[in-house]
């Protein structure tokens, strides 16, 4: 049960990161201030990497949970 919970947590974090990627891309498309520069694109890239990492962690936790089921 513990690894099932971790899988759900990692999936939620991955979806949150995907949402932040979309948010930062929208800010990059239509910035409110020119001082933002290219920072939203860097933040979007970092969030995309984090989303991928959390997705892989979720899959790993799900495989581990399935292995421990009797």
Secondary structure, DSSP 4 states (H G I P E B T S, - for coil): -HHHHHHHHHHHHHHHHHHHHHHHHHHHHS-SSGGGTTHHHHHHHHHHHHHHHHHHHHHHHHHHHHHH--
